[in-house]
Amino acid sequence: SSGSLSGAVSAGPSGSVPQGAMRVLGLLCAAGAAAASSRPNLVLMVLDDVGWADVGFHNSSFPTPVLDDLAKTGVELSRYYVQQVCSPTRSALMSGRYPFRTGMQHSTTLLPGTTAALPKDVPTLAEQLRAGGYRTAMVGKWHLGYASWENTPVGRGFESYAGYLQGQCDYYNKTVGVKNFRAMQGFDFWRNRTAAWDLNERYSMDIYMEEAQRVLDNHNPEEPLFLYFAHQEIHLPLQTPPEAEYQQKCAGVDKTGPDGENRFVLCTMMSRLDAAIGEFVEMLKAKGIWENTLLWITSDNGGMVQYLDNFPASASSNWPLRAGKGTLFEGGVRAVSVVNGGALP
């Protein structure tokens, strides 16, 4: 059951979510129709802006031992393609439909203040699974509409939600905004429909992990669970985690290049993300449900490279693929993806 699906999917000229991704989505939906006693727990874990060469198993200088092991012991989707930016990919993952079928093909993603959203007449994975008897929860980034509560996770099939609704937010003060547009700036961190002001100034990952633990602690293992865990890392802004250990783990990253300092900060963020994934797997094992869980990890697009000297450029690497996020070259649409868990056939 382990190995690589090299050549299992191929890229179309639009860089759209292809057959391979749809097959995984189909597996998730099929689980919802199975007999209650055989239904696996399903975890869809989306990583934000992780580049092809931001993981150790693609020869990165970033230390990612957890992801490396999950790729080795599970299935790596090595020829797997997504959209070139965030919202279109996430809409496809949530709906199983190509973004141009739902009006979610925005090349600029969903900007602050937009009224665009995944249409209500397009059922989400959470709504379908919940109708089939699954309990549902979401942690992290939404970015599929927020003009009304019915567009947010709690209106689209999730029984609980903790995270942010826009495309990015500060890892510490939880603010988001468009420079020079005061009307498009503000606090963006939520528990269900309530602004989580008390979480201001805490590093986001710590909050996500606490919420994941809360969801598992309150879950009845006799019922199947669908958890959509949409990580914030390693999207902008580039902000180092507070723990010194992640800087130490990235001591081998070359800081002398034109993007050296930013690459170092990005490494600390990637190292924290990798550790968090490992912590989450241990949570599932401690709960006694790992052997009946299917975990699908995917990046939403290629990594954002340092194409500018300042915002909005990041410092990912997609080597040896060309270009990065926002383009239809391989570096923008060929994504890092791994499937693992005890329920993996």
NORRAPE-V689249 format. One record per helix or strand of 2 or more residues. SS is the DSSP state (helix for helix, strand for strand). FROM is the first residue (numbers start at 1). TO is the last residue. If there is no record, write none. Layout:
ss=SS from=FROM to=TO
ss=SS from=FROM to=TO
This chain:
ss=strand from=3 to=4
ss=helix from=19 to=33
ss=helix from=36 to=38
ss=strand from=41 to=47
ss=helix from=56 to=58
ss=helix from=65 to=73
ss=strand from=75 to=76
ss=helix from=86 to=95
ss=helix from=99 to=102
ss=helix from=125 to=131
ss=strand from=135 to=141
ss=helix from=149 to=151
ss=helix from=153 to=155
ss=strand from=161 to=164
ss=strand from=175 to=178
ss=strand from=181 to=187
ss=strand from=190 to=191
ss=strand from=194 to=195
ss=helix from=197 to=199
ss=helix from=204 to=217
ss=strand from=225 to=230
ss=helix from=244 to=249
ss=helix from=260 to=287
ss=helix from=290 to=292
ss=strand from=293 to=299
ss=helix from=330 to=333
ss=strand from=337 to=340
